[in-house]
Amino acid sequence: MSESESGEARWAVANVFSSFNNTLITVTDITGAETLIKSSGGAVVKQNRDEASPYAAMQMAEGVAEELLAQGIEGVHVRIRGPGGNAQKSPGPGAQPTIRALARAGLEIGRIEDVTPIPHDGTRAPKKNRL
């Protein structure tokens, strides 16, 4: 593992938002103050319906990983977020392929945490459908 001039490995934080419509990834420095790279599933596929697919997430993450390795980042901590709130609490289909692609591209994976917002009895839920 190559190390920076300060003698320690360079790490970043990969914020992954995965819904059932799209998958977004924003990589920041360890403090979260500076954005290093952003990408989405829509940037790598042509059809709108494919934005949230595992394939789009994998292609997007591979491109992000190449860019990070070129910038000298050796590892990432992953923060996964689903829609949350009144919406679905679980992340979409692109979350796992994103992490897998980052790891396969040669980045070291540190912590993986779920940061989906969970309401403490926030807004009123939508009415249920009656048949």
Backbone atoms as SQL, in Angstrom:
CREATE TABLE atoms (id INTEGER PRIMARY KEY, chain TEXT, resi INTEGER, resn TEXT, atom TEXT, x REAL, y REAL, z REAL);
INSERT INTO atoms VALUES
  (1, 'A', 1, 'MET', 'N', 0.841, -1.177, 0.000),
  (2, 'A', 1, 'MET', 'CA', 0.000, 0.000, 0.000),
  (3, 'A', 1, 'MET', 'C', 0.887, 1.242, 0.000),
  (4, 'A', 2, 'SER', 'N', 0.655, 2.140, -0.965),
  (5, 'A', 2, 'SER', 'CA', 1.441, 3.366, -0.992),
  (6, 'A', 2, 'SER', 'C', 0.865, 4.344, 0.027),
  (7, 'A', 3, 'GLU', 'N', 1.724, 5.153, 0.571),
  (8, 'A', 3, 'GLU', 'CA', 1.288, 6.086, 1.596),
  (9, 'A', 3, 'GLU', 'C', 1.656, 7.499, 1.191),
  (10, 'A', 4, 'SER', 'N', 0.915, 8.463, 1.676),
  (11, 'A', 4, 'SER', 'CA', 1.171, 9.852, 1.332),
  (12, 'A', 4, 'SER', 'C', 2.406, 10.357, 2.063),
  (13, 'A', 5, 'GLU', 'N', 2.792, 11.591, 1.746),
  (14, 'A', 5, 'GLU', 'CA', 4.024, 12.125, 2.319),
  (15, 'A', 5, 'GLU', 'C', 3.959, 12.278, 3.839),
  (16, 'A', 6, 'SER', 'N', 2.749, 12.340, 4.413),
  (17, 'A', 6, 'SER', 'CA', 2.636, 12.450, 5.865),
  (18, 'A', 6, 'SER', 'C', 2.815, 11.100, 6.551),
  (19, 'A', 7, 'GLY', 'N', 2.879, 10.018, 5.774),
  (20, 'A', 7, 'GLY', 'CA', 3.156, 8.707, 6.349),
  (21, 'A', 7, 'GLY', 'C', 1.932, 7.876, 6.647),
  (22, 'A', 8, 'GLU', 'N', 0.729, 8.385, 6.337),
  (23, 'A', 8, 'GLU', 'CA', -0.470, 7.590, 6.577),
  (24, 'A', 8, 'GLU', 'C', -1.322, 7.536, 5.317),
  (25, 'A', 9, 'ALA', 'N', -2.132, 6.501, 5.220),
  (26, 'A', 9, 'ALA', 'CA', -2.952, 6.296, 4.025),
  (27, 'A', 9, 'ALA', 'C', -4.012, 7.392, 3.926),
  (28, 'A', 10, 'ARG', 'N', -4.367, 7.781, 2.688),
  (29, 'A', 10, 'ARG', 'CA', -5.397, 8.788, 2.463),
  (30, 'A', 10, 'ARG', 'C', -6.751, 8.100, 2.356),
  (31, 'A', 11, 'TRP', 'N', -7.689, 8.568, 3.155),
  (32, 'A', 11, 'TRP', 'CA', -9.027, 7.998, 3.180),
  (33, 'A', 11, 'TRP', 'C', -10.048, 9.055, 2.792),
  (34, 'A', 12, 'ALA', 'N', -11.213, 8.598, 2.371),
  (35, 'A', 12, 'ALA', 'CA', -12.319, 9.484, 2.016),
  (36, 'A', 12, 'ALA', 'C', -13.616, 8.853, 2.520),
  (37, 'A', 13, 'VAL', 'N', -14.711, 9.586, 2.377),
  (38, 'A', 13, 'VAL', 'CA', -16.027, 9.085, 2.778),
  (39, 'A', 13, 'VAL', 'C', -16.911, 9.029, 1.539),
  (40, 'A', 14, 'ALA', 'N', -17.456, 7.852, 1.236),
  (41, 'A', 14, 'ALA', 'CA', -18.357, 7.680, 0.091),
  (42, 'A', 14, 'ALA', 'C', -19.792, 7.676, 0.607),
  (43, 'A', 15, 'ASN', 'N', -20.539, 8.732, 0.274),
  (44, 'A', 15, 'ASN', 'CA', -21.942, 8.832, 0.659),
  (45, 'A', 15, 'ASN', 'C', -22.790, 8.288, -0.484),
  (46, 'A', 16, 'VAL', 'N', -23.458, 7.157, -0.244),
  (47, 'A', 16, 'VAL', 'CA', -24.245, 6.497, -1.286),
  (48, 'A', 16, 'VAL', 'C', -25.721, 6.659, -0.954),
  (49, 'A', 17, 'PHE', 'N', -26.478, 7.310, -1.860),
  (50, 'A', 17, 'PHE', 'CA', -27.927, 7.401, -1.713),
  (51, 'A', 17, 'PHE', 'C', -28.547, 6.470, -2.741),
  (52, 'A', 18, 'SER', 'N', -29.274, 5.480, -2.263),
  (53, 'A', 18, 'SER', 'CA', -29.835, 4.477, -3.160),
  (54, 'A', 18, 'SER', 'C', -31.343, 4.395, -2.964),
  (55, 'A', 19, 'SER', 'N', -32.086, 4.868, -3.969),
  (56, 'A', 19, 'SER', 'CA', -33.541, 4.760, -3.933),
  (57, 'A', 19, 'SER', 'C', -33.974, 3.789, -5.030),
  (58, 'A', 20, 'PHE', 'N', -35.266, 3.663, -5.226),
  (59, 'A', 20, 'PHE', 'CA', -35.745, 2.762, -6.270),
  (60, 'A', 20, 'PHE', 'C', -35.833, 3.472, -7.622),
  (61, 'A', 21, 'ASN', 'N', -35.417, 4.745, -7.668),
  (62, 'A', 21, 'ASN', 'CA', -35.394, 5.483, -8.928),
  (63, 'A', 21, 'ASN', 'C', -33.982, 5.798, -9.406),
  (64, 'A', 22, 'ASN', 'N', -33.007, 5.847, -8.513),
  (65, 'A', 22, 'ASN', 'CA', -31.653, 6.229, -8.899),
  (66, 'A', 22, 'ASN', 'C', -30.679, 5.839, -7.789),
  (67, 'A', 23, 'THR', 'N', -29.398, 5.857, -8.122),
  (68, 'A', 23, 'THR', 'CA', -28.336, 5.662, -7.138),
  (69, 'A', 23, 'THR', 'C', -27.345, 6.796, -7.314),
  (70, 'A', 24, 'LEU', 'N', -27.055, 7.495, -6.233),
  (71, 'A', 24, 'LEU', 'CA', -26.129, 8.625, -6.271),
  (72, 'A', 24, 'LEU', 'C', -24.946, 8.329, -5.367),
  (73, 'A', 25, 'ILE', 'N', -23.757, 8.780, -5.754),
  (74, 'A', 25, 'ILE', 'CA', -22.593, 8.636, -4.885),
  (75, 'A', 25, 'ILE', 'C', -21.857, 9.967, -4.858),
  (76, 'A', 26, 'THR', 'N', -21.527, 10.425, -3.663),
  (77, 'A', 26, 'THR', 'CA', -20.742, 11.637, -3.469),
  (78, 'A', 26, 'THR', 'C', -19.585, 11.266, -2.567),
  (79, 'A', 27, 'VAL', 'N', -18.371, 11.482, -3.037),
  (80, 'A', 27, 'VAL', 'CA', -17.195, 11.153, -2.238),
  (81, 'A', 27, 'VAL', 'C', -16.591, 12.452, -1.730),
  (82, 'A', 28, 'THR', 'N', -16.438, 12.547, -0.410),
  (83, 'A', 28, 'THR', 'CA', -15.866, 13.740, 0.211),
  (84, 'A', 28, 'THR', 'C', -14.583, 13.370, 0.933),
  (85, 'A', 29, 'ASP', 'N', -13.848, 14.402, 1.354),
  (86, 'A', 29, 'ASP', 'CA', -12.690, 14.124, 2.195),
  (87, 'A', 29, 'ASP', 'C', -13.196, 13.635, 3.551),
  (88, 'A', 30, 'ILE', 'N', -12.298, 13.270, 4.421),
  (89, 'A', 30, 'ILE', 'CA', -12.690, 12.604, 5.673),
  (90, 'A', 30, 'ILE', 'C', -13.528, 13.518, 6.580),
  (91, 'A', 31, 'THR', 'N', -13.371, 14.848, 6.439),
  (92, 'A', 31, 'THR', 'CA', -14.155, 15.773, 7.259),
  (93, 'A', 31, 'THR', 'C', -15.523, 16.050, 6.651),
  (94, 'A', 32, 'GLY', 'N', -15.681, 15.775, 5.354),
  (95, 'A', 32, 'GLY', 'CA', -16.933, 16.048, 4.674),
  (96, 'A', 32, 'GLY', 'C', -17.011, 17.461, 4.133),
  (97, 'A', 33, 'ALA', 'N', -15.941, 18.233, 4.283),
  (98, 'A', 33, 'ALA', 'CA', -15.954, 19.634, 3.866),
  (99, 'A', 33, 'ALA', 'C', -15.769, 19.795, 2.361),
  (100, 'A', 34, 'GLU', 'N', -14.968, 18.948, 1.741),
  (101, 'A', 34, 'GLU', 'CA', -14.659, 19.105, 0.323),
  (102, 'A', 34, 'GLU', 'C', -15.139, 17.894, -0.462),
  (103, 'A', 35, 'THR', 'N', -15.913, 18.146, -1.511),
  (104, 'A', 35, 'THR', 'CA', -16.386, 17.068, -2.376),
  (105, 'A', 35, 'THR', 'C', -15.302, 16.722, -3.382),
  (106, 'A', 36, 'LEU', 'N', -14.919, 15.451, -3.427),
  (107, 'A', 36, 'LEU', 'CA', -13.883, 15.012, -4.355),
  (108, 'A', 36, 'LEU', 'C', -14.477, 14.611, -5.700),
  (109, 'A', 37, 'ILE', 'N', -15.589, 13.877, -5.679),
  (110, 'A', 37, 'ILE', 'CA', -16.209, 13.425, -6.929),
  (111, 'A', 37, 'ILE', 'C', -17.676, 13.080, -6.668),
  (112, 'A', 38, 'LYS', 'N', -18.519, 13.329, -7.681),
  (113, 'A', 38, 'LYS', 'CA', -19.940, 12.986, -7.608),
  (114, 'A', 38, 'LYS', 'C', -20.319, 12.237, -8.869),
  (115, 'A', 39, 'SER', 'N', -21.255, 11.307, -8.735),
  (116, 'A', 39, 'SER', 'CA', -21.749, 10.591, -9.902),
  (117, 'A', 39, 'SER', 'C', -23.128, 10.019, -9.589),
  (118, 'A', 40, 'SER', 'N', -23.843, 9.628, -10.646),
  (119, 'A', 40, 'SER', 'CA', -25.159, 9.024, -10.454),
  (120, 'A', 40, 'SER', 'C', -25.365, 7.922, -11.476),
  (121, 'A', 41, 'GLY', 'N', -26.368, 7.107, -11.230),
  (122, 'A', 41, 'GLY', 'CA', -26.679, 6.025, -12.149),
  (123, 'A', 41, 'GLY', 'C', -27.097, 6.539, -13.513),
  (124, 'A', 42, 'GLY', 'N', -27.731, 7.717, -13.552),
  (125, 'A', 42, 'GLY', 'CA', -28.168, 8.294, -14.806),
  (126, 'A', 42, 'GLY', 'C', -27.019, 8.758, -15.686),
  (127, 'A', 43, 'ALA', 'N', -25.817, 8.898, -15.112),
  (128, 'A', 43, 'ALA', 'CA', -24.659, 9.353, -15.889),
  (129, 'A', 43, 'ALA', 'C', -24.053, 8.229, -16.719),
  (130, 'A', 44, 'VAL', 'N', -24.415, 6.978, -16.430),
  (131, 'A', 44, 'VAL', 'CA', -23.770, 5.853, -17.117),
  (132, 'A', 44, 'VAL', 'C', -24.726, 5.011, -17.963),
  (133, 'A', 45, 'VAL', 'N', -26.038, 5.256, -17.877),
  (134, 'A', 45, 'VAL', 'CA', -26.989, 4.503, -18.702),
  (135, 'A', 45, 'VAL', 'C', -27.863, 5.477, -19.489),
  (136, 'A', 46, 'LYS', 'N', -28.469, 4.984, -20.572),
  (137, 'A', 46, 'LYS', 'CA', -29.270, 5.858, -21.433),
  (138, 'A', 46, 'LYS', 'C', -30.732, 5.914, -21.012),
  (139, 'A', 47, 'GLN', 'N', -31.272, 4.783, -20.570),
  (140, 'A', 47, 'GLN', 'CA', -32.692, 4.718, -20.247),
  (141, 'A', 47, 'GLN', 'C', -32.951, 5.171, -18.812),
  (142, 'A', 48, 'ASN', 'N', -34.025, 5.949, -18.618),
  (143, 'A', 48, 'ASN', 'CA', -34.386, 6.401, -17.275),
  (144, 'A', 48, 'ASN', 'C', -34.670, 5.231, -16.342),
  (145, 'A', 49, 'ARG', 'N', -35.298, 4.192, -16.877),
  (146, 'A', 49, 'ARG', 'CA', -35.689, 3.065, -16.026),
  (147, 'A', 49, 'ARG', 'C', -34.485, 2.293, -15.509),
  (148, 'A', 50, 'ASP', 'N', -33.308, 2.464, -16.128),
  (149, 'A', 50, 'ASP', 'CA', -32.115, 1.720, -15.725),
  (150, 'A', 50, 'ASP', 'C', -31.263, 2.442, -14.696),
  (151, 'A', 51, 'GLU', 'N', -31.636, 3.678, -14.313),
  (152, 'A', 51, 'GLU', 'CA', -30.801, 4.460, -13.402),
  (153, 'A', 51, 'GLU', 'C', -30.579, 3.763, -12.067),
  (154, 'A', 52, 'ALA', 'N', -31.589, 3.062, -11.561),
  (155, 'A', 52, 'ALA', 'CA', -31.484, 2.440, -10.244),
  (156, 'A', 52, 'ALA', 'C', -30.971, 1.013, -10.304),
  (157, 'A', 53, 'SER', 'N', -30.671, 0.510, -11.498),
  (158, 'A', 53, 'SER', 'CA', -30.302, -0.901, -11.637),
  (159, 'A', 53, 'SER', 'C', -28.938, -1.189, -11.019),
  (160, 'A', 54, 'PRO', 'N', -28.718, -2.425, -10.588),
  (161, 'A', 54, 'PRO', 'CA', -27.413, -2.805, -10.048),
  (162, 'A', 54, 'PRO', 'C', -26.288, -2.606, -11.060),
  (163, 'A', 55, 'TYR', 'N', -26.583, -2.814, -12.348),
  (164, 'A', 55, 'TYR', 'CA', -25.559, -2.635, -13.380),
  (165, 'A', 55, 'TYR', 'C', -25.091, -1.177, -13.435),
  (166, 'A', 56, 'ALA', 'N', -26.050, -0.245, -13.416),
  (167, 'A', 56, 'ALA', 'CA', -25.697, 1.176, -13.458),
  (168, 'A', 56, 'ALA', 'C', -24.886, 1.563, -12.224),
  (169, 'A', 57, 'ALA', 'N', -25.278, 1.039, -11.061),
  (170, 'A', 57, 'ALA', 'CA', -24.551, 1.343, -9.826),
  (171, 'A', 57, 'ALA', 'C', -23.122, 0.829, -9.898),
  (172, 'A', 58, 'MET', 'N', -22.948, -0.362, -10.461),
  (173, 'A', 58, 'MET', 'CA', -21.617, -0.957, -10.567),
  (174, 'A', 58, 'MET', 'C', -20.740, -0.145, -11.520),
  (175, 'A', 59, 'GLN', 'N', -21.277, 0.236, -12.682),
  (176, 'A', 59, 'GLN', 'CA', -20.512, 1.027, -13.646),
  (177, 'A', 59, 'GLN', 'C', -20.118, 2.379, -13.056),
  (178, 'A', 60, 'MET', 'N', -21.064, 3.007, -12.363),
  (179, 'A', 60, 'MET', 'CA', -20.814, 4.305, -11.751),
  (180, 'A', 60, 'MET', 'C', -19.721, 4.203, -10.695),
  (181, 'A', 61, 'ALA', 'N', -19.792, 3.180, -9.851),
  (182, 'A', 61, 'ALA', 'CA', -18.813, 3.010, -8.778),
  (183, 'A', 61, 'ALA', 'C', -17.427, 2.699, -9.331),
  (184, 'A', 62, 'GLU', 'N', -17.357, 1.951, -10.433),
  (185, 'A', 62, 'GLU', 'CA', -16.054, 1.667, -11.041),
  (186, 'A', 62, 'GLU', 'C', -15.396, 2.952, -11.532),
  (187, 'A', 63, 'GLY', 'N', -16.183, 3.825, -12.160),
  (188, 'A', 63, 'GLY', 'CA', -15.653, 5.105, -12.626),
  (189, 'A', 63, 'GLY', 'C', -15.185, 5.980, -11.480),
  (190, 'A', 64, 'VAL', 'N', -15.969, 6.004, -10.397),
  (191, 'A', 64, 'VAL', 'CA', -15.600, 6.788, -9.216),
  (192, 'A', 64, 'VAL', 'C', -14.319, 6.244, -8.597),
  (193, 'A', 65, 'ALA', 'N', -14.209, 4.922, -8.510),
  (194, 'A', 65, 'ALA', 'CA', -13.024, 4.303, -7.905),
  (195, 'A', 65, 'ALA', 'C', -11.766, 4.615, -8.709),
  (196, 'A', 66, 'GLU', 'N', -11.862, 4.568, -10.039),
  (197, 'A', 66, 'GLU', 'CA', -10.703, 4.914, -10.880),
  (198, 'A', 66, 'GLU', 'C', -10.239, 6.334, -10.600),
  (199, 'A', 67, 'GLU', 'N', -11.200, 7.248, -10.518),
  (200, 'A', 67, 'GLU', 'CA', -10.876, 8.656, -10.264),
  (201, 'A', 67, 'GLU', 'C', -10.234, 8.831, -8.884),
  (202, 'A', 68, 'LEU', 'N', -10.763, 8.126, -7.885),
  (203, 'A', 68, 'LEU', 'CA', -10.208, 8.228, -6.530),
  (204, 'A', 68, 'LEU', 'C', -8.788, 7.687, -6.470),
  (205, 'A', 69, 'LEU', 'N', -8.551, 6.550, -7.109),
  (206, 'A', 69, 'LEU', 'CA', -7.202, 5.982, -7.117),
  (207, 'A', 69, 'LEU', 'C', -6.230, 6.925, -7.821),
  (208, 'A', 70, 'ALA', 'N', -6.705, 7.612, -8.867),
  (209, 'A', 70, 'ALA', 'CA', -5.858, 8.580, -9.565),
  (210, 'A', 70, 'ALA', 'C', -5.536, 9.778, -8.671),
  (211, 'A', 71, 'GLN', 'N', -6.450, 10.114, -7.749),
  (212, 'A', 71, 'GLN', 'CA', -6.226, 11.228, -6.826),
  (213, 'A', 71, 'GLN', 'C', -5.401, 10.817, -5.616),
  (214, 'A', 72, 'GLY', 'N', -5.087, 9.536, -5.495),
  (215, 'A', 72, 'GLY', 'CA', -4.264, 9.071, -4.382),
  (216, 'A', 72, 'GLY', 'C', -5.041, 8.615, -3.162),
  (217, 'A', 73, 'ILE', 'N', -6.347, 8.436, -3.294),
  (218, 'A', 73, 'ILE', 'CA', -7.164, 7.926, -2.185),
  (219, 'A', 73, 'ILE', 'C', -7.037, 6.409, -2.178),
  (220, 'A', 74, 'GLU', 'N', -6.768, 5.843, -1.010),
  (221, 'A', 74, 'GLU', 'CA', -6.555, 4.395, -0.925),
  (222, 'A', 74, 'GLU', 'C', -7.699, 3.643, -0.274),
  (223, 'A', 75, 'GLY', 'N', -8.527, 4.340, 0.505),
  (224, 'A', 75, 'GLY', 'CA', -9.627, 3.661, 1.177),
  (225, 'A', 75, 'GLY', 'C', -10.809, 4.592, 1.372),
  (226, 'A', 76, 'VAL', 'N', -11.986, 4.011, 1.531),
  (227, 'A', 76, 'VAL', 'CA', -13.195, 4.805, 1.762),
  (228, 'A', 76, 'VAL', 'C', -14.018, 4.202, 2.896),
  (229, 'A', 77, 'HIS', 'N', -14.633, 5.084, 3.663),
  (230, 'A', 77, 'HIS', 'CA', -15.678, 4.689, 4.601),
  (231, 'A', 77, 'HIS', 'C', -16.989, 4.913, 3.861),
  (232, 'A', 78, 'VAL', 'N', -17.902, 3.957, 3.915),
  (233, 'A', 78, 'VAL', 'CA', -19.138, 4.033, 3.135),
  (234, 'A', 78, 'VAL', 'C', -20.308, 4.355, 4.053),
  (235, 'A', 79, 'ARG', 'N', -21.093, 5.364, 3.663),
  (236, 'A', 79, 'ARG', 'CA', -22.319, 5.721, 4.382),
  (237, 'A', 79, 'ARG', 'C', -23.476, 5.518, 3.409),
  (238, 'A', 80, 'ILE', 'N', -24.331, 4.528, 3.693),
  (239, 'A', 80, 'ILE', 'CA', -25.452, 4.211, 2.803),
  (240, 'A', 80, 'ILE', 'C', -26.721, 4.848, 3.348),
  (241, 'A', 81, 'ARG', 'N', -27.487, 5.455, 2.441),
  (242, 'A', 81, 'ARG', 'CA', -28.719, 6.113, 2.834),
  (243, 'A', 81, 'ARG', 'C', -29.837, 5.673, 1.905),
  (244, 'A', 82, 'GLY', 'N', -30.956, 5.286, 2.502),
  (245, 'A', 82, 'GLY', 'CA', -32.159, 4.986, 1.737),
  (246, 'A', 82, 'GLY', 'C', -33.045, 6.219, 1.721),
  (247, 'A', 83, 'PRO', 'N', -34.210, 6.155, 1.071),
  (248, 'A', 83, 'PRO', 'CA', -35.088, 7.326, 1.027),
  (249, 'A', 83, 'PRO', 'C', -35.519, 7.807, 2.415),
  (250, 'A', 84, 'GLY', 'N', -35.926, 6.889, 3.295),
  (251, 'A', 84, 'GLY', 'CA', -36.235, 7.247, 4.672),
  (252, 'A', 84, 'GLY', 'C', -37.466, 8.123, 4.824),
  (253, 'A', 85, 'GLY', 'N', -37.649, 8.640, 6.036),
  (254, 'A', 85, 'GLY', 'CA', -38.812, 9.462, 6.332),
  (255, 'A', 85, 'GLY', 'C', -40.077, 8.636, 6.222),
  (256, 'A', 86, 'ASN', 'N', -41.080, 9.158, 5.485),
  (257, 'A', 86, 'ASN', 'CA', -42.310, 8.404, 5.243),
  (258, 'A', 86, 'ASN', 'C', -42.134, 7.385, 4.138),
  (259, 'A', 87, 'ALA', 'N', -41.027, 7.474, 3.391),
  (260, 'A', 87, 'ALA', 'CA', -40.792, 6.574, 2.264),
  (261, 'A', 87, 'ALA', 'C', -40.149, 5.278, 2.752),
  (262, 'A', 88, 'GLN', 'N', -39.673, 4.497, 1.802),
  (263, 'A', 88, 'GLN', 'CA', -39.045, 3.199, 2.086),
  (264, 'A', 88, 'GLN', 'C', -37.826, 3.367, 2.997),
  (265, 'A', 89, 'LYS', 'N', -37.691, 2.520, 4.004),
  (266, 'A', 89, 'LYS', 'CA', -36.551, 2.614, 4.920),
  (267, 'A', 89, 'LYS', 'C', -35.328, 1.875, 4.391),
  (268, 'A', 90, 'SER', 'N', -35.551, 0.877, 3.516),
  (269, 'A', 90, 'SER', 'CA', -34.412, 0.096, 3.026),
  (270, 'A', 90, 'SER', 'C', -33.826, 0.758, 1.786),
  (271, 'A', 91, 'PRO', 'N', -32.495, 0.673, 1.615),
  (272, 'A', 91, 'PRO', 'CA', -31.875, 1.240, 0.419),
  (273, 'A', 91, 'PRO', 'C', -32.305, 0.486, -0.836),
  (274, 'A', 92, 'GLY', 'N', -32.129, 1.118, -1.981),
  (275, 'A', 92, 'GLY', 'CA', -32.544, 0.538, -3.251),
  (276, 'A', 92, 'GLY', 'C', -31.617, -0.559, -3.736),
  (277, 'A', 93, 'PRO', 'N', -31.857, -1.052, -4.957),
  (278, 'A', 93, 'PRO', 'CA', -31.095, -2.187, -5.487),
  (279, 'A', 93, 'PRO', 'C', -29.648, -1.855, -5.852),
  (280, 'A', 94, 'GLY', 'N', -29.271, -0.579, -5.856),
  (281, 'A', 94, 'GLY', 'CA', -27.914, -0.227, -6.260),
  (282, 'A', 94, 'GLY', 'C', -26.917, -0.131, -5.128),
  (283, 'A', 95, 'ALA', 'N', -27.356, -0.299, -3.882),
  (284, 'A', 95, 'ALA', 'CA', -26.463, -0.080, -2.742),
  (285, 'A', 95, 'ALA', 'C', -25.360, -1.135, -2.654),
  (286, 'A', 96, 'GLN', 'N', -25.726, -2.401, -2.667),
  (287, 'A', 96, 'GLN', 'CA', -24.717, -3.462, -2.533),
  (288, 'A', 96, 'GLN', 'C', -23.753, -3.522, -3.710),
  (289, 'A', 97, 'PRO', 'N', -24.232, -3.439, -4.961),
  (290, 'A', 97, 'PRO', 'CA', -23.278, -3.452, -6.079),
  (291, 'A', 97, 'PRO', 'C', -22.296, -2.282, -6.041),
  (292, 'A', 98, 'THR', 'N', -22.721, -1.152, -5.481),
  (293, 'A', 98, 'THR', 'CA', -21.817, -0.005, -5.374),
  (294, 'A', 98, 'THR', 'C', -20.643, -0.336, -4.466),
  (295, 'A', 99, 'ILE', 'N', -20.922, -0.899, -3.297),
  (296, 'A', 99, 'ILE', 'CA', -19.851, -1.259, -2.355),
  (297, 'A', 99, 'ILE', 'C', -18.960, -2.334, -2.962),
  (298, 'A', 100, 'ARG', 'N', -19.580, -3.325, -3.595),
  (299, 'A', 100, 'ARG', 'CA', -18.821, -4.422, -4.194),
  (300, 'A', 100, 'ARG', 'C', -17.874, -3.903, -5.278),
  (301, 'A', 101, 'ALA', 'N', -18.358, -2.973, -6.107),
  (302, 'A', 101, 'ALA', 'CA', -17.529, -2.436, -7.189),
  (303, 'A', 101, 'ALA', 'C', -16.386, -1.590, -6.641),
  (304, 'A', 102, 'LEU', 'N', -16.635, -0.829, -5.576),
  (305, 'A', 102, 'LEU', 'CA', -15.562, -0.031, -4.969),
  (306, 'A', 102, 'LEU', 'C', -14.463, -0.940, -4.436),
  (307, 'A', 103, 'ALA', 'N', -14.860, -2.049, -3.810),
  (308, 'A', 103, 'ALA', 'CA', -13.880, -2.981, -3.248),
  (309, 'A', 103, 'ALA', 'C', -13.103, -3.695, -4.353),
  (310, 'A', 104, 'ARG', 'N', -13.793, -4.115, -5.407),
  (311, 'A', 104, 'ARG', 'CA', -13.128, -4.833, -6.497),
  (312, 'A', 104, 'ARG', 'C', -12.169, -3.947, -7.274),
  (313, 'A', 105, 'ALA', 'N', -12.421, -2.644, -7.265),
  (314, 'A', 105, 'ALA', 'CA', -11.574, -1.720, -8.025),
  (315, 'A', 105, 'ALA', 'C', -10.247, -1.458, -7.319),
  (316, 'A', 106, 'GLY', 'N', -10.117, -1.941, -6.084),
  (317, 'A', 106, 'GLY', 'CA', -8.840, -1.788, -5.390),
  (318, 'A', 106, 'GLY', 'C', -8.873, -0.835, -4.217),
  (319, 'A', 107, 'LEU', 'N', -10.034, -0.254, -3.923),
  (320, 'A', 107, 'LEU', 'CA', -10.137, 0.618, -2.755),
  (321, 'A', 107, 'LEU', 'C', -10.360, -0.231, -1.510),
  (322, 'A', 108, 'GLU', 'N', -9.756, 0.192, -0.420),
  (323, 'A', 108, 'GLU', 'CA', -9.980, -0.496, 0.848),
  (324, 'A', 108, 'GLU', 'C', -11.278, 0.048, 1.444),
  (325, 'A', 109, 'ILE', 'N', -12.127, -0.833, 1.951),
  (326, 'A', 109, 'ILE', 'CA', -13.399, -0.421, 2.549),
  (327, 'A', 109, 'ILE', 'C', -13.231, -0.409, 4.060),
  (328, 'A', 110, 'GLY', 'N', -13.490, 0.747, 4.672),
  (329, 'A', 110, 'GLY', 'CA', -13.383, 0.874, 6.129),
  (330, 'A', 110, 'GLY', 'C', -14.712, 0.522, 6.771),
  (331, 'A', 111, 'ARG', 'N', -15.364, 1.525, 7.320),
  (332, 'A', 111, 'ARG', 'CA', -16.660, 1.310, 7.953),
  (333, 'A', 111, 'ARG', 'C', -17.777, 1.402, 6.921),
  (334, 'A', 112, 'ILE', 'N', -18.804, 0.589, 7.144),
  (335, 'A', 112, 'ILE', 'CA', -20.027, 0.694, 6.345),
  (336, 'A', 112, 'ILE', 'C', -21.146, 0.989, 7.329),
  (337, 'A', 113, 'GLU', 'N', -21.786, 2.151, 7.183),
  (338, 'A', 113, 'GLU', 'CA', -22.869, 2.484, 8.103),
  (339, 'A', 113, 'GLU', 'C', -24.112, 2.922, 7.344),
  (340, 'A', 114, 'ASP', 'N', -25.259, 2.641, 7.940),
  (341, 'A', 114, 'ASP', 'CA', -26.542, 3.007, 7.358),
  (342, 'A', 114, 'ASP', 'C', -26.989, 4.314, 8.000),
  (343, 'A', 115, 'VAL', 'N', -27.167, 5.355, 7.201),
  (344, 'A', 115, 'VAL', 'CA', -27.556, 6.663, 7.733),
  (345, 'A', 115, 'VAL', 'C', -28.934, 7.082, 7.216),
  (346, 'A', 116, 'THR', 'N', -29.795, 6.095, 6.940),
  (347, 'A', 116, 'THR', 'CA', -31.156, 6.382, 6.479),
  (348, 'A', 116, 'THR', 'C', -31.911, 7.146, 7.559),
  (349, 'A', 117, 'PRO', 'N', -32.516, 8.293, 7.204),
  (350, 'A', 117, 'PRO', 'CA', -33.248, 9.050, 8.220),
  (351, 'A', 117, 'PRO', 'C', -34.501, 8.307, 8.673),
  (352, 'A', 118, 'ILE', 'N', -34.637, 8.151, 9.969),
  (353, 'A', 118, 'ILE', 'CA', -35.794, 7.457, 10.539),
  (354, 'A', 118, 'ILE', 'C', -36.577, 8.468, 11.370),
  (355, 'A', 119, 'PRO', 'N', -37.860, 8.685, 11.047),
  (356, 'A', 119, 'PRO', 'CA', -38.613, 9.705, 11.777),
  (357, 'A', 119, 'PRO', 'C', -38.944, 9.246, 13.196),
  (358, 'A', 120, 'HIS', 'N', -38.925, 10.195, 14.117),
  (359, 'A', 120, 'HIS', 'CA', -39.384, 9.931, 15.476),
  (360, 'A', 120, 'HIS', 'C', -40.800, 10.489, 15.563),
  (361, 'A', 121, 'ASP', 'N', -41.690, 9.842, 14.807),
  (362, 'A', 121, 'ASP', 'CA', -43.080, 10.265, 14.642),
  (363, 'A', 121, 'ASP', 'C', -43.147, 11.666, 14.046),
  (364, 'A', 122, 'GLY', 'N', -42.677, 11.778, 12.814),
  (365, 'A', 122, 'GLY', 'CA', -42.622, 13.054, 12.111),
  (366, 'A', 122, 'GLY', 'C', -43.938, 13.402, 11.448),
  (367, 'A', 123, 'THR', 'N', -43.967, 13.426, 10.116),
  (368, 'A', 123, 'THR', 'CA', -45.170, 13.837, 9.401),
  (369, 'A', 123, 'THR', 'C', -46.146, 12.674, 9.269),
  (370, 'A', 124, 'ARG', 'N', -47.385, 13.022, 8.953),
  (371, 'A', 124, 'ARG', 'CA', -48.431, 12.012, 8.838),
  (372, 'A', 124, 'ARG', 'C', -48.183, 11.110, 7.627),
  (373, 'A', 125, 'ALA', 'N', -48.354, 9.806, 7.820),
  (374, 'A', 125, 'ALA', 'CA', -48.134, 8.834, 6.749),
  (375, 'A', 125, 'ALA', 'C', -49.259, 8.924, 5.724),
  (376, 'A', 126, 'PRO', 'N', -48.981, 8.576, 4.460),
  (377, 'A', 126, 'PRO', 'CA', -50.040, 8.596, 3.451),
  (378, 'A', 126, 'PRO', 'C', -51.132, 7.575, 3.774),
  (379, 'A', 127, 'LYS', 'N', -52.355, 7.875, 3.306),
  (380, 'A', 127, 'LYS', 'CA', -53.458, 6.957, 3.601),
  (381, 'A', 127, 'LYS', 'C', -53.251, 5.632, 2.877),
  (382, 'A', 128, 'LYS', 'N', -53.788, 4.573, 3.447),
  (383, 'A', 128, 'LYS', 'CA', -53.680, 3.239, 2.865),
  (384, 'A', 128, 'LYS', 'C', -54.738, 3.074, 1.784),
  (385, 'A', 129, 'ASN', 'N', -54.423, 2.316, 0.739),
  (386, 'A', 129, 'ASN', 'CA', -55.394, 2.041, -0.317),
  (387, 'A', 129, 'ASN', 'C', -56.434, 1.039, 0.182),
  (388, 'A', 130, 'ARG', 'N', -57.710, 1.321, -0.113),
  (389, 'A', 130, 'ARG', 'CA', -58.781, 0.387, 0.250),
  (390, 'A', 130, 'ARG', 'C', -59.346, -0.204, -1.021),
  (391, 'A', 131, 'LEU', 'N', -59.560, -1.489, -0.997),
  (392, 'A', 131, 'LEU', 'CA', -60.101, -2.154, -2.188),
  (393, 'A', 131, 'LEU', 'C', -61.569, -2.456, -2.042);
